[in-house]
């Protein structure tokens, strides 16, 4: 073989080697980028969450209407005003009732005067009778005079009793007139904030007839009694007890979480919706000043912390696959591993066996290529 032919052969072989290398690299499996989390020790909580949206409520709230109908004469406060117990919230026109009180007082004064006069006369008649009885014993006064004086004393006593009854009737009439007058005014039954006021001065208001739903004229709310009312799944009923810590979120304060505690657990289960039986709980917020700013009716959610364990192996709950398995990085490939769980919540799950501290687990399967046996490369952790 000539040197020229040999050189050509070597060139061809070199080209074939390059082509083979390129083909091998092209056909070789490429590593799949994966995000991983490292198994670490930390805190894990067992929590219970509400099954439907909860509501901000006021434990002390009064929807008020006057007992009588009439024209509104005075509204000392407006919506949002703070009032004290006993403050006037609304006064109806009471000119007629005031006049009736004046008349009743005068009638009582007249009845009292008549009672005093009649009873004084009865007292004098009894004294005169007693004096003449002593004289009759000495045979100084005739018997018929004594009989006449006795009759006079009895008539005077009867007149006194009648006058006293008249005075009591007049006093009762005055009390009734004053009560009727007082009912023309609506007073605050407790300290609170006036949440609703559905009338104006000069308008006519009518009390709601029995069993007829009529919107109240006033809505008074005690802001210190604000709490969250939430329906919890019946499966958690046995674990829910007053005093358990809780975390709450309120729609009016997006992105914020507030600490609180379970204040009350209903002693019965509700079946408001089919196949969704719930037990109602009340959660009070630790920040009383914040609670006073919440508006009744606002939606709220809560996590009740049933149990807490610290210093346990944990991993993000989202990284656990069906059948309590995870994908673990072993060398440059993925391996499926079965684990046993402990406490668990939406964020973290306690691992009681199957993993060791420091091992790396796939955080999320967001590509179909991520599976057991796959060649992988670890994506760098994103900056916080």
Helices and strands as residue ranges (DSSP letters): H 3-27, E 32-34, E 36-38, E 40-49, E 54-58, E 61-64, E 70-74, E 82-83, E 88-92, H 95-137, H 143-182, E 185-187, E 192-197, E 204-205, E 218-221, G 223-225, E 226-233, G 234-239, E 245-250, G 251-253, E 258-265, E 270-273, E 276-285, H 288-293, E 299-316, G 317-319, E 325-330, E 333-338, E 340-344, E 348-353, E 360-362, E 376-378
